């Protein structure tokens, strides 16, 4: 056995290294990634959140990150005037010196405080603490108080301008009105009905007006609705076969498919939501590639806005078609005792929200980092085993972002809550939305 002083020396060395790391400025990519971590933390730990509201927040948070630093780049340009009714943002005086990491730091703290005003005081203190810690570390290389104050003020100005724009999009403080109890929906064959086996039981579906919100890109609001197989309960009809595939799959689920089903569930009560998972995948790319500050910020802006517009359009179509889920159709027409592997969410089925946002994120991340980007997703490693489903949360390995998007979509099929057409149409429209983001003029 080694003497006690040996362990004391090791502990002191570790403490010294830790202090030294905390006293120097972080690499630019790590500053961006650390704020993305905080955005996901606040998303996960803010009450009454939903995938719809979270997607919107990531769009504004990512855009703020980008616009707070882009004017310091010789390669990238502001995209403000290319967005839907935003107009121009304040431009810095090019004759003056700015510290752009400081601008990002201040801007991210400000937009999180503004857009998640309903989060707890404890969470607000965490935001303040991260801002102060990073500010102190960044001042080790930029101690000039005038430059510091100028850079901080610019970041906060950008955050405030973008937040002001956000309040007019139709989704501002939407967590106060998750369900509209005054709305009456036309009931017709194949319509959505409140699920009996549900994640959160409600007689009213989530955010029925979300599809009226403003999109980040005007072109996204004009995308044609996906094709839908007409309702038909006749055995062997295309509509019937969609649900029969779900029914048959539930009887032969492998352990690996069960693991995928629970991994991508990303329920808002216990995780950072599906759009947060896409933001997390962006962080994997940023930490692996270590891009410069403008590209790191562009990564979060592109993923955030793509996912936000994907969810907005998805919700528009969900309430246009207002379709049932397998837990309604299968017991009525195939097997009265059937129940899905995963409980239903409280909103219509077509198209899949998981699929459309995953497709949008994959299109953006692939354009930024390539077709063959290998990575491991460890987002839920360490979560307690799902005893009800006899399944563990195991890290996922992927050869590309599109491989991850396809598994995200398939996970809902494995869970028994989406048909193949829900997923396929969702992926297709998500990729289109992601490519619209890619086609903006990001560079000079």
C-alpha positions in Angstrom: 0.0 0.0 0.0 1.3 3.4 -1.0 1.8 5.9 1.9 -0.8 8.6 2.5 1.5 11.4 1.4 1.6 9.8 -2.1 -2.1 10.4 -2.5 -1.9 13.9 -1.1 0.8 14.8 -3.7 -1.4 13.4 -6.5 -4.4 15.4 -5.2 -2.4 18.6 -4.9 -1.1 18.2 -8.4 -4.6 17.6 -9.8 -5.9 20.7 -7.9 -3.0 22.8 -9.3 -3.7 21.7 -12.9 -7.4 22.4 -12.4 -6.8 25.9 -11.1 -4.4 26.6 -13.9 -7.0 25.5 -16.5 -9.6 27.6 -14.9 -7.5 30.7 -14.9 -6.7 30.8 -18.7 -9.0 31.7 -21.5 -10.9 28.7 -23.1 -10.3 27.8 -26.7 -12.9 29.6 -28.9 -14.7 26.3 -29.9 -14.9 25.3 -26.2 -16.4 28.6 -25.2 -19.2 28.0 -27.8 -19.7 24.4 -26.8 -19.8 25.3 -23.1 -22.7 27.7 -23.7 -24.4 25.1 -25.8 -24.2 22.8 -22.8 -25.7 25.5 -20.7 -28.6 26.0 -23.2 -29.3 22.3 -23.0 -29.1 22.3 -19.2 -31.6 25.1 -19.0 -33.9 23.5 -21.5 -33.9 20.2 -19.5 -34.4 21.9 -16.1 -37.1 24.5 -16.9 -40.7 23.5 -16.0 -43.5 23.4 -18.6 -41.1 23.1 -21.5 -42.1 21.3 -24.6 -40.3 20.2 -27.8 -42.0 22.9 -29.7 -41.1 25.7 -27.4 -37.5 24.4 -27.0 -37.0 24.2 -30.7 -37.9 27.9 -31.0 -35.5 28.8 -28.2 -32.6 27.0 -29.8 -33.2 28.9 -33.0 -32.8 32.3 -31.3 -30.0 31.1 -29.0 -27.9 29.8 -31.9 -28.6 32.9 -34.0 -27.5 35.1 -31.2 -24.3 33.2 -30.8 -23.5 33.7 -34.5 -24.5 37.4 -34.8 -22.6 38.3 -31.7 -19.3 37.3 -33.3 -19.7 37.3 -37.1 -18.6 40.9 -37.6 -15.2 39.9 -36.4 -14.8 37.4 -39.2 -13.1 38.0 -42.6 -14.9 34.9 -44.0 -18.5 34.9 -42.7 -21.2 37.5 -43.0 -24.3 38.5 -41.0 -27.4 36.7 -42.2 -29.9 39.0 -40.4 -31.3 40.6 -43.6 -31.8 37.1 -45.1 -34.2 36.1 -42.3 -37.9 36.5 -42.1 -38.6 40.2 -41.2 -35.6 40.6 -38.9 -33.9 43.4 -40.9 -30.4 44.5 -40.1 -28.7 44.2 -36.7 -26.4 46.8 -35.1 -22.9 46.7 -36.6 -19.8 47.5 -34.6 -17.5 50.4 -35.4 -14.7 48.7 -37.4 -12.2 51.3 -36.3 -12.5 50.0 -32.7 -11.1 46.8 -31.1 -13.5 44.1 -29.9 -12.9 40.8 -28.1 -15.4 38.5 -29.9 -15.3 35.7 -27.4 -16.4 38.2 -24.8 -19.2 39.3 -27.0 -20.3 35.7 -27.4 -20.1 35.1 -23.7 -22.2 38.1 -22.8 -24.7 37.5 -25.6 -25.4 33.9 -24.7 -25.9 34.7 -21.0 -28.3 37.5 -22.0 -30.4 35.6 -24.5 -30.8 32.6 -22.1 -32.0 34.9 -19.4 -34.4 36.6 -21.7 -35.8 33.7 -23.6 -36.1 31.4 -20.6 -37.4 34.1 -18.2 -39.6 31.5 -16.6 -36.6 29.3 -15.4 -35.8 29.0 -11.7 -33.7 31.5 -9.8 -31.2 28.7 -9.3 -30.8 28.3 -13.0 -30.4 32.0 -13.5 -27.6 32.0 -11.0 -25.9 29.2 -13.0 -26.1 31.4 -16.1 -24.7 34.3 -14.2 -21.9 32.2 -12.7 -20.9 30.8 -16.1 -20.9 34.3 -17.6 -18.7 35.6 -14.8 -16.3 32.7 -14.9 -15.7 32.9 -18.6 -15.4 36.6 -18.5 -12.6 36.4 -15.9 -10.8 33.7 -17.9 -11.1 35.8 -21.1 -9.7 38.9 -19.4 -6.4 37.0 -18.9 -5.7 37.8 -22.6 -7.7 41.0 -22.9 -7.4 43.1 -19.7 -8.2 46.4 -21.3 -11.4 47.5 -19.5 -12.6 49.7 -22.4 -12.4 46.8 -24.9 -14.0 44.5 -22.3 -17.0 46.8 -21.7 -17.4 47.5 -25.5 -17.4 43.8 -26.3 -19.8 42.8 -23.5 -22.2 45.7 -24.5 -22.2 44.6 -28.1 -23.0 40.9 -27.3 -25.9 42.0 -25.0 -27.2 44.4 -27.6 -27.4 41.7 -30.2 -29.1 39.4 -27.7 -31.7 42.1 -26.9 -32.4 42.9 -30.5 -32.9 39.2 -31.4 -35.1 38.6 -28.4 -37.3 41.6 -29.3 -37.7 40.1 -32.7 -38.6 36.7 -31.1 -41.5 38.2 -29.2 -43.4 38.8 -32.4 -43.2 35.3 -33.9 -46.4 33.9 -32.3 -44.6 31.6 -29.9 -43.5 34.0 -27.2 -44.1 32.6 -23.7 -46.0 29.7 -25.3 -45.4 27.6 -22.2 -48.3 29.5 -20.6 -50.6 28.1 -23.2 -49.5 24.6 -24.0 -53.1 23.4 -24.5 -56.1 25.3 -25.9 -59.1 24.1 -24.0 -61.5 26.2 -26.0 -60.6 24.7 -29.4 -63.0 22.2 -31.0 -61.6 19.9 -33.7 -63.7 18.3 -36.4 -63.9 14.6 -35.8 -63.7 12.4 -38.8 -62.6 8.8 -39.5 -58.8 8.6 -38.6 -58.7 11.7 -36.5 -56.5 12.0 -33.5 -58.0 11.1 -30.2 -56.7 11.6 -26.6 -54.5 8.6 -25.9 -55.2 6.2 -23.0 -51.5 5.0 -23.0 -49.8 8.4 -22.9 -46.7 10.2 -21.8 -48.8 13.0 -20.3 -52.5 12.6 -20.6 -54.5 15.5 -22.0 -57.9 15.7 -23.7 -56.4 18.5 -25.8 -53.4 18.3 -28.1 -50.2 20.3 -27.6 -49.7 23.7 -29.2 -52.4 23.5 -31.9 -51.6 27.0 -33.1 -47.8 26.5 -33.4 -48.0 26.1 -37.2 -49.1 29.7 -37.5 -45.8 31.0 -36.0 -43.3 32.9 -38.1 -40.5 30.8 -39.6 -36.9 31.9 -39.5 -36.8 31.6 -43.3 -39.8 32.9 -45.3 -39.3 30.2 -47.8 -39.9 27.5 -45.2 -43.5 28.8 -44.6 -44.3 28.1 -48.2 -43.2 24.5 -48.3 -45.8 22.1 -49.8 -47.4 19.7 -47.3 -46.3 16.1 -47.5 -48.3 13.5 -49.2 -50.6 11.4 -47.0 -52.1 7.9 -47.5 -55.9 8.3 -47.3 -57.8 6.7 -44.4 -59.0 3.2 -45.2 -59.7 0.4 -42.7 -60.0 -2.3 -45.3 -57.6 -5.1 -44.5 -54.7 -4.9 -46.9 -55.2 -1.3 -48.0 -52.1 1.0 -48.0 -53.4 2.9 -44.9 -54.2 -0.4 -43.0 -50.7 -1.8 -43.9 -49.0 1.2 -42.3 -50.4 0.2 -38.9 -50.1 -3.5 -39.5 -46.3 -2.9 -39.9 -46.3 -1.2 -36.5 -48.3 -4.0 -35.0 -46.1 -6.7 -36.4 -42.9 -4.9 -35.4 -43.9 -4.8 -31.7 -43.9 -8.6 -31.6 -40.3 -9.0 -32.8 -38.5 -6.0 -31.3 -34.8 -6.8 -30.6 -33.0 -5.6 -27.5 -31.0 -3.2 -29.7 -34.2 -1.7 -31.2 -35.7 -1.3 -27.7 -32.5 0.6 -26.7 -32.9 2.9 -29.8 -36.6 3.5 -28.9 -35.8 4.7 -25.3 -32.6 6.5 -26.3 -34.3 8.9 -28.7 -37.5 9.4 -26.8 -36.1 12.6 -25.2 -39.2 13.4 -23.2 -39.2 17.0 -22.0 -39.8 16.0 -18.3 -36.5 14.1 -18.1 -34.3 15.3 -21.0 -33.3 18.3 -23.1 -36.0 17.4 -25.7 -35.5 16.2 -29.3 -34.3 19.6 -30.6 -31.9 19.7 -27.6 -30.5 16.3 -28.7 -29.8 17.8 -32.2 -28.1 20.8 -30.5 -26.1 18.2 -28.5 -25.0 16.5 -31.8 -23.8 19.9 -33.0 -21.6 20.1 -29.8 -20.1 16.7 -30.6 -19.1 18.0 -34.0 -17.7 21.2 -32.5 -15.6 19.5 -29.9 -14.3 16.9 -32.3 -13.3 19.3 -35.2 -12.5 22.3 -33.0 -13.5 24.9 -35.7 -12.7 28.6 -35.4 -15.2 30.8 -33.5 -17.3 31.9 -36.5 -17.8 28.4 -37.8 -18.5 27.0 -34.3 -21.2 29.8 -33.9 -22.5 29.1 -37.4 -23.0 25.5 -36.4 -25.3 26.3 -33.6 -27.2 29.0 -35.6 -27.8 26.6 -38.5 -28.9 23.7 -36.4 -31.0 25.8 -34.1 -32.9 27.6 -36.9 -33.3 24.4 -39.0 -34.8 22.5 -36.0 -37.0 25.5 -35.1 -38.5 25.7 -38.7 -38.8 22.0 -38.9 -40.9 21.9 -35.7 -43.0 24.8 -36.9 -43.8 23.2 -40.2 -44.3 19.8 -38.6 -46.9 21.3 -36.3 -48.6 23.1 -39.1 -49.1 19.7 -40.9 -50.0 17.8 -37.8 -53.0 20.0 -37.3 -53.8 20.1 -41.0 -54.0 16.3 -41.2 -54.9 15.7 -37.5 -54.2 12.0 -37.7 -54.6 9.2 -35.3 -51.8 7.0 -33.8 -51.4 3.3 -33.7 -52.8 3.1 -30.1 -56.1 4.2 -31.7 -56.2 2.3 -35.0 -54.7 -1.1 -34.0 -57.0 -1.8 -31.0 -60.0 -0.8 -33.1 -59.1 -2.7 -36.3 -56.4 -5.3 -35.7 -56.0 -6.4 -32.0 -58.1 -5.0 -29.2 -55.5 -5.8 -26.6 -52.5 -4.3 -28.3 -50.4 -1.6 -26.6 -47.3 0.2 -28.0 -43.8 -0.3 -26.5 -43.6 3.5 -25.8 -46.5 5.7 -24.7 -48.1 8.2 -27.0 -47.3 12.0 -26.9 -50.3 14.3 -26.6 -50.6 15.5 -30.2 -51.4 14.2 -33.7 -49.1 11.8 -35.5 -48.4 12.9 -39.1 -45.6 13.7 -39.8 -43.1 12.7 -37.1 -41.6 15.5 -35.2 -38.6 13.4 -34.3 -38.0 12.6 -37.9 -38.4 16.1 -39.4 -36.1 17.8 -36.9 -33.5 15.0 -37.1 -33.5 15.3 -40.9 -33.1 19.1 -40.7 -30.2 18.8 -38.3 -28.5 16.1 -40.3 -28.7 18.1 -43.5 -27.0 21.1 -41.8 -24.3 19.1 -39.9 -23.5 17.1 -43.0 -23.0 20.2 -45.1 -20.7 21.6 -42.4 -18.7 18.5 -41.4 -19.0 16.0 -44.2 -20.9 12.9 -45.2 -18.7 10.5 -43.2 -18.6 12.0 -39.8 -18.1 9.2 -37.3 -19.2 9.8 -33.7 -20.5 8.4 -30.5 -23.6 9.8 -28.9 -23.3 9.5 -25.1 -26.2 11.9 -24.2 -28.0 9.6 -21.9 -25.2 7.4 -20.6 -25.7 7.2 -16.8 -29.4 7.4 -16.8 -31.1 4.7 -14.6 -32.2 1.5 -16.4 -35.7 1.6 -17.7 -37.1 -1.2 -15.5 -40.5 -1.2 -17.1 -39.1 -2.0 -20.5 -36.1 -4.0 -19.2 -33.7 -1.8 -21.2 -30.6 0.2 -20.5 -29.4 3.5 -21.9 -26.4 2.6 -24.0 -24.2 5.0 -26.1 -24.9 5.0 -29.8 -22.2 4.8 -32.5 -22.9 6.3 -35.9 -20.9 6.6 -39.2 -22.7 9.8 -40.2 -25.3 12.4 -39.2 -27.8 10.9 -41.6 -27.4 7.5 -40.0 -28.3 9.1 -36.6 -31.3 10.9 -38.2 -32.6 7.6 -39.7 -32.3 5.8 -36.3 -34.0 8.8 -34.7 -37.0 8.3 -37.0 -37.0 4.5 -36.8 -36.9 4.7 -33.0 -40.5 6.0 -33.1 -41.5 3.1 -35.3 -39.9 0.7 -32.8 -41.8 2.5 -30.0 -45.1 1.9 -31.8 -46.1 5.6 -32.0 -45.3 6.4 -35.6 -46.0 4.6 -38.9 -43.4 4.3 -41.7 -45.0 7.2 -43.6 -44.9 9.5 -40.6 -41.2 9.0 -40.4 -40.3 9.0 -44.1 -42.3 12.1 -45.0 -40.8 13.8 -41.9 -37.2 13.0 -42.9 -37.8 14.2 -46.4 -39.3 17.6 -45.3 -36.7 18.0 -42.6 -33.9 17.6 -45.1 -35.5 20.2 -47.4 -35.7 22.7 -44.5 -32.1 22.0 -43.5 -30.9 22.6 -47.1 -32.8 25.9 -47.1 -30.7 26.9 -44.2 -27.6 25.7 -46.0 -28.4 27.8 -49.0 -28.3 31.1 -47.1 -25.3 33.3 -48.0 -23.3 32.5 -44.9 -19.9 33.6 -46.3 -18.6 36.7 -48.0 
